[in-house]
């Protein structure tokens, strides 16, 4: 095959296991042979819309077979897949579509309202999943009307495969460009570290617009010829039902999701005997949560990574999860990690910025050469912005952040972006946002605001102002009004004093 990228995977897998289940969504099942046919047909449909090698194809919607089909169809043509966060506002989505220059937007009809509000300089062709409209083509109709002739577009490992947007400290998100090679090497890391098998039944419980759900769970499963069971949204009872019904063998989740399961009245009696391992990421995992799963005889692994590394970098195997409590782990097989300002060998508790190198490190930020140069060193190490230490056994611990990002329910929140939105309110003179501990979400935002002279505003009014301007998880939970914000000697806001 000329196509050495992800788009060739359905056909490559169907050659050996055409009748094996590839996807399960609700009552619908799709074999690898079926995935090949539908992916190929939609690739022809995209081509008829003008999509060519290197063009961007965006998708907006919950986990669905159409998301997977759109991704592989784009990759068959050498196009770049751009999954969009369904929790974003029309303004946020418009920026990302403008930034990547998407030529086609495939969206689930449940998001028609936000799509109608989009303001994009060069509007993409709209394709609706679940029923077209006057402004959009119908996904299923276009697919069925297209031929199933095989497509073999030349695609190499260095070709861009996907653009995943990650919020930045400047208040504007940046598109991390992951190549086919980046994603393939990440899948190899997963296969090595998690012992993924060909009979795997993987529950995709996190949204596929997140890199961990897409690259750490879905794609490694399909690479091995396993079955991916897609949840369209997080629900504790649905999770238990799907595990029991399909014999789920492994799943990924953020700690909040795993904690939700333990709080359910079904936790003690649920049949979890099919599960071989669980992978958690996105935030530190409490020791008590690890113990709860170990008491059920379940393998609980922890991981650390970032979108720009496709994403896996560090892993704590199950047998070490209680020995190295709080650790982010050791480097994945094909990845290297070091601290920027320490001699790692025998460094003990010396702290430094975590740097990652290897074939999973992104090609760069879309259209942002300056940001790329700032993030990746000349010899290929990517700066994470996280401060860590390494112990005598080579286990890394994340102890802080150079960036002021905090993680709320597995979602990265960057204060600069929230502060930028707050400052649009005419009553806000200056502000700062920090992450504060929260029993359910891990961290939530707290805003400190100095009100402009002559203005009055309440906490409720200010939070309501942000509703619709920011995704809900980015909106602070509380606001504290202050006469002055503490500052450092250089005049910067002193965030440590706010904490």
C-alpha positions in Angstrom: 0.0 0.0 0.0 1.1 3.6 -0.7 -0.9 4.7 2.4 1.3 3.9 5.4 -0.8 6.0 7.7 -3.8 5.6 10.0 -6.3 5.6 7.0 -5.0 2.2 5.9 -5.7 0.5 9.3 -9.3 -0.6 8.7 -8.3 -2.4 5.5 -5.1 -3.9 7.0 -7.1 -5.2 9.9 -9.9 -6.5 7.7 -7.5 -8.6 5.8 -7.0 -10.9 8.8 -10.2 -10.4 10.8 -13.0 -9.0 8.6 -15.9 -10.4 10.7 -14.5 -9.3 14.0 -16.4 -6.6 15.8 -14.7 -3.2 15.5 -17.2 -0.8 17.0 -20.2 -1.1 19.2 -22.5 2.0 19.8 -25.7 1.2 21.6 -27.4 -1.6 19.8 -25.4 -1.1 16.6 -22.3 -3.2 15.8 -19.8 -2.7 13.0 -17.3 -5.3 11.8 -13.9 -4.4 10.4 -15.2 -5.2 6.9 -18.1 -2.9 7.5 -15.7 -0.2 8.7 -13.6 -0.5 5.6 -16.7 -0.1 3.3 -18.2 2.9 5.2 -14.9 4.6 5.6 -14.0 4.2 1.9 -17.4 5.5 0.8 -17.2 8.6 3.0 -13.7 9.2 1.8 -15.1 9.4 -1.8 -17.9 11.7 -0.5 -15.3 14.0 1.1 -13.3 14.0 -2.2 -16.5 15.0 -4.0 -16.7 18.0 -1.6 -13.2 19.1 -2.7 -11.2 17.6 0.2 -7.6 16.7 -0.9 -4.3 15.8 0.6 -3.5 18.1 3.5 -7.0 19.7 3.8 -8.6 19.8 7.3 -11.8 17.9 8.1 -13.4 18.8 11.5 -15.9 16.9 13.5 -18.2 18.1 16.2 -20.2 15.6 18.2 -20.3 13.0 20.9 -18.7 9.6 20.6 -20.2 7.9 17.6 -19.3 5.5 14.7 -19.5 8.5 12.4 -16.7 10.2 14.2 -14.4 7.2 13.7 -15.6 6.9 10.1 -14.9 10.6 9.4 -11.4 10.3 10.9 -10.4 7.3 8.9 -12.0 8.7 5.7 -10.0 11.9 6.1 -6.8 9.9 6.6 -7.5 7.8 3.5 -7.2 11.0 1.5 -4.2 12.3 3.4 -6.4 15.0 5.0 -6.0 16.2 8.6 -8.7 15.3 11.2 -9.7 18.0 13.7 -12.0 16.7 16.5 -13.7 19.6 18.2 -14.6 19.8 21.9 -18.4 19.7 22.2 -18.4 21.8 25.4 -17.1 24.9 23.6 -19.1 27.9 22.7 -19.8 29.1 19.2 -17.1 31.8 19.5 -14.5 29.3 20.7 -15.3 26.9 17.9 -15.3 29.6 15.3 -11.8 30.6 16.3 -10.6 27.0 15.9 -12.3 26.5 12.6 -10.8 29.7 11.3 -7.4 28.9 12.7 -7.1 25.4 11.1 -9.0 26.5 7.9 -11.3 23.5 7.9 -12.9 22.8 4.5 -15.5 20.5 5.9 -17.3 20.3 9.2 -19.1 17.1 10.1 -21.5 17.6 13.0 -24.1 15.7 15.0 -27.5 17.3 14.6 -27.7 17.8 18.4 -25.2 20.6 17.9 -27.1 22.3 15.1 -27.8 25.2 17.3 -24.2 26.1 18.0 -23.3 25.4 14.3 -25.8 28.0 13.2 -24.1 30.6 15.4 -20.6 29.9 13.9 -18.9 32.9 12.4 -16.1 31.6 10.2 -14.2 33.7 7.6 -14.2 30.9 5.0 -17.3 28.7 6.1 -16.7 25.0 5.7 -19.0 22.6 3.9 -21.4 21.4 6.5 -22.4 17.7 6.8 -25.0 16.7 9.3 -25.1 13.3 11.0 -28.6 12.3 11.9 -30.5 14.3 9.3 -29.5 17.1 7.0 -30.9 20.6 6.8 -31.2 23.3 4.1 -27.7 24.4 5.1 -26.0 21.0 5.5 -25.6 17.8 3.5 -26.7 14.5 5.1 -23.9 12.3 6.2 -25.6 9.0 5.6 -27.0 10.0 2.2 -23.6 11.2 1.0 -22.0 8.0 2.2 -24.5 5.6 0.6 -24.4 7.5 -2.7 -20.6 7.2 -3.0 -18.6 4.2 -4.4 -16.7 1.7 -2.4 -13.7 1.5 -4.7 -10.5 1.3 -2.7 -8.5 4.5 -2.3 -4.7 4.3 -1.9 -3.4 7.9 -1.5 0.3 8.1 -0.6 0.5 9.0 3.1 3.7 8.8 5.0 4.6 8.8 8.7 5.6 12.5 8.6 2.3 13.7 7.2 0.0 15.5 9.6 -2.8 13.2 10.9 -4.7 15.4 13.3 -4.8 18.8 14.9 -5.8 18.8 18.6 -6.5 22.1 20.2 -5.0 22.8 23.6 -5.6 26.1 25.4 -2.6 28.3 25.9 -1.3 30.7 28.5 -1.8 33.6 26.1 -5.6 33.0 26.3 -5.9 31.6 22.8 -5.8 27.9 22.0 -3.1 26.4 19.9 -3.5 23.4 17.5 -1.0 20.7 18.2 -0.2 18.9 15.0 0.3 15.2 15.4 1.7 13.2 12.5 0.8 9.7 11.5 4.1 8.6 12.9 3.5 10.4 16.3 0.2 8.5 16.7 1.5 5.2 15.6 4.5 5.3 18.0 2.1 6.3 20.8 0.0 3.2 20.0 3.2 1.1 20.1 3.9 2.5 23.6 0.4 1.6 24.7 0.7 -1.9 23.3 4.0 -2.5 25.1 3.1 -1.0 28.5 -0.5 -2.2 28.8 -0.2 -5.6 27.1 -3.1 -4.9 24.8 -4.5 -8.1 23.3 -6.3 -8.9 20.1 -9.4 -10.0 22.1 -9.6 -6.7 23.9 -13.0 -5.1 24.5 -12.3 -1.5 25.3 -14.9 0.9 26.8 -14.4 4.3 25.4 -16.0 6.3 28.2 -14.2 9.6 27.7 -15.0 11.9 24.8 -12.9 11.2 21.6 -12.1 14.8 21.1 -9.6 14.2 24.0 -6.3 12.8 23.0 -6.3 10.1 25.7 -9.6 8.6 24.6 -8.6 8.8 20.9 -4.9 7.8 21.0 -4.6 5.9 24.2 -7.7 3.7 24.0 -9.5 3.7 20.6 -6.6 3.5 18.2 -4.5 0.9 20.1 -7.6 -1.3 20.3 -8.3 -1.1 16.6 -4.6 -1.6 15.8 -4.8 -5.0 17.7 -8.1 -6.0 16.2 -10.1 -5.6 19.4 -13.6 -4.2 19.8 -14.2 -0.6 20.9 -17.5 0.0 22.8 -18.3 3.7 22.6 -20.2 5.6 25.3 -22.0 8.7 24.0 -21.7 10.4 27.4 -20.6 9.6 30.9 -23.1 7.8 33.0 -22.3 5.5 36.0 -25.2 3.0 35.4 -24.5 2.9 31.7 -20.9 2.1 32.4 -21.7 -0.8 34.7 -24.3 -2.1 32.2 -21.9 -2.0 29.3 -19.1 -3.7 31.2 -21.4 -6.6 32.1 -23.1 -6.8 28.7 -20.0 -6.8 26.5 -17.4 -8.2 28.8 -15.3 -5.1 28.8 -11.6 -5.9 29.5 -10.1 -2.4 29.9 -11.0 1.3 29.9 -9.5 4.7 30.4 -10.9 7.4 32.6 -10.1 10.5 34.6 -10.0 10.0 38.4 -13.4 11.7 38.8 -15.0 9.0 36.7 -13.5 6.1 38.6 -14.5 7.8 41.9 -18.1 8.1 40.6 -18.2 4.3 40.1 -17.1 3.6 43.7 -19.8 5.9 45.1 -22.5 4.0 43.2 -24.7 1.6 45.2 -23.9 -0.9 42.5 -20.1 -0.8 43.2 -20.1 -3.8 45.6 -22.2 -6.1 43.5 -21.4 -5.1 39.9 -19.9 -7.9 37.8 -16.4 -6.5 36.9 -14.8 -10.0 36.4 -14.0 -9.3 32.7 -11.9 -6.3 33.4 -8.1 -6.9 33.1 -6.8 -3.4 33.6 -7.9 0.2 34.1 -5.9 3.3 33.1 -6.3 6.7 34.8 -4.9 10.0 33.7 -5.6 13.7 33.6 -5.0 14.3 37.3 -3.3 12.7 40.3 -5.1 9.6 41.6 -5.8 9.4 45.4 -4.4 6.5 47.2 -7.8 5.6 48.6 -9.2 5.3 45.1 -6.4 3.0 44.1 -7.1 0.8 47.2 -10.8 0.7 46.4 -10.1 -0.9 43.0 -7.4 -3.2 44.3 -9.9 -4.5 46.8 -12.0 -5.6 43.9 -9.0 -7.3 42.4 -8.6 -4.8 39.6 -5.3 -3.6 38.0 -5.2 0.2 38.3 -2.5 1.9 36.2 -1.7 5.6 36.2 -0.3 7.7 33.4 1.0 11.1 32.6 1.2 12.9 29.3 0.2 15.9 27.3 -1.5 16.5 23.9 1.8 17.6 22.4 3.3 14.2 23.1 0.4 12.3 21.5 0.0 11.9 24.6 1.7 9.2 26.7 5.0 9.9 28.4 5.0 8.3 31.9 3.3 5.2 33.2 2.9 3.6 36.7 2.3 -0.2 36.3 -0.4 -1.7 38.5 2.1 -3.5 40.8 3.8 -0.2 41.6 0.7 2.0 42.1 0.8 1.8 45.9 4.5 1.5 46.2 5.1 4.7 44.3 2.0 6.6 45.6 1.7 10.0 43.8 4.2 9.2 41.1 3.6 10.0 37.5 5.6 6.9 36.6 8.6 5.9 34.5 9.0 6.8 30.8 7.1 4.8 28.2 9.2 2.3 26.2 9.8 4.5 23.2 9.8 7.8 25.1 12.4 9.6 27.1 11.9 12.0 30.0 14.3 14.2 31.9 14.4 17.2 34.1 15.6 20.4 32.6 17.8 21.7 35.4 19.1 18.6 37.1 21.5 15.8 36.7 18.9 13.0 36.6 21.3 10.3 37.6 21.2 10.3 41.4 19.3 13.6 41.5 17.1 12.5 44.3 14.5 15.2 45.0 16.1 17.9 42.8 13.4 19.7 40.9 13.2 20.8 37.3 10.9 21.2 34.3 9.8 17.9 32.8 11.0 17.5 29.2 9.9 14.7 26.8 11.7 13.4 23.7 10.9 10.7 21.2 8.9 9.8 18.1 5.6 10.8 19.8 6.5 14.5 20.1 4.3 16.7 17.9 5.5 18.3 14.7 4.5 21.7 16.1 1.6 24.1 16.6 -0.5 24.8 13.5 0.6 28.1 12.0 2.5 29.1 15.1 6.3 28.8 14.4 7.2 31.1 17.3 5.1 29.0 19.7 6.6 25.8 18.3 10.2 27.1 18.7 9.4 28.1 22.3 7.9 24.7 23.1 10.4 22.3 21.4 14.2 22.6 22.0 16.7 22.4 19.1 17.4 18.7 19.8 13.7 17.7 20.0 12.8 17.9 23.7 9.3 19.3 24.4 8.9 21.5 27.4 5.9 20.4 29.4 5.6 23.4 31.7 5.3 21.0 34.7 7.8 20.9 37.5 8.9 17.5 38.7 11.4 15.5 40.6 12.8 12.0 40.1 13.5 9.4 42.8 16.4 6.9 43.1 14.3 4.3 41.2 13.7 6.6 38.2 10.1 7.4 39.1 8.9 10.9 38.3 6.7 13.0 40.5 4.9 16.2 39.3 5.2 18.7 42.1 3.9 21.9 40.4 3.4 23.8 37.2 5.5 26.5 35.5 2.3 27.3 33.7 -0.6 28.2 35.9 -2.9 25.6 34.3 -5.2 23.6 36.6 -7.2 20.5 35.9 -10.9 20.3 36.6 -12.6 17.0 36.0 -9.8 15.9 33.6 -10.1 19.2 31.6 -7.2 21.5 31.3 -8.1 25.1 32.3 -5.7 28.0 31.7 -6.2 31.0 33.9 -5.1 33.5 31.1 -8.0 32.4 28.9 -10.5 32.8 31.8 -9.0 36.1 32.8 -9.2 37.4 29.3 -12.9 36.7 29.3 -13.5 38.3 32.7 -11.7 41.4 31.6 -14.3 41.9 28.8 -16.8 42.9 31.5 -16.9 46.6 31.9 -16.9 46.4 35.7 -13.7 44.4 36.0 -10.6 46.4 36.4 -8.2 43.5 37.0 -8.4 39.9 37.9 -6.6 36.6 38.6 -7.8 33.0 38.5 -6.3 30.1 40.3 -7.3 26.4 40.8 -8.5 25.5 44.2 -9.1 21.9 45.6 -12.5 20.4 45.1 -13.7 17.0 46.4 -15.5 16.1 43.1 -13.6 17.7 40.3 -10.1 17.7 41.8 -9.7 21.4 41.2 -12.1 24.3 40.3 -11.5 27.9 39.4 -11.6 30.7 41.9 -11.5 34.3 40.5 -10.1 37.3 42.4 -11.5 40.5 41.0 -10.9 44.2 41.6 -14.0 46.2 40.5 -13.6 49.3 38.4 -14.3 52.5 40.2 -17.9 53.6 40.0 -19.2 50.1 39.1 -21.0 47.5 41.1 -21.3 43.8 40.3 -22.2 40.6 42.2 -20.6 37.1 41.9 -23.8 35.8 40.3 -23.8 38.5 37.7 -20.1 38.0 36.8 -20.4 34.2 36.4 -23.6 34.7 34.3 -21.6 37.0 32.1 -19.1 34.2 31.4 -21.9 31.7 30.5 -21.8 31.3 26.7 -18.4 32.9 26.4 -16.5 30.0 27.9 -17.1 26.3 28.2 -18.8 25.6 31.5 -15.8 23.7 33.0 -13.7 26.9 32.5 -16.1 29.1 34.4 -14.9 29.7 38.0 -17.1 28.3 40.8 -16.5 31.3 43.1 -15.5 35.0 42.9 -13.8 37.0 45.6 -13.8 40.8 45.3 -10.7 42.6 46.5 -9.6 46.2 46.9 -6.2 45.3 45.7 -4.5 42.2 44.3 -1.2 41.2 45.8 1.8 41.8 43.6 5.4 40.7 43.4 8.3 43.0 43.5 8.3 43.1 39.7 4.6 44.2 39.7 3.1 40.8 38.7 0.1 39.4 40.5 1.4 37.2 43.3 -0.6 34.0 42.8 1.0 32.2 45.7 -0.4 34.8 48.1 -3.8 34.4 46.5 -3.6 30.7 47.2 
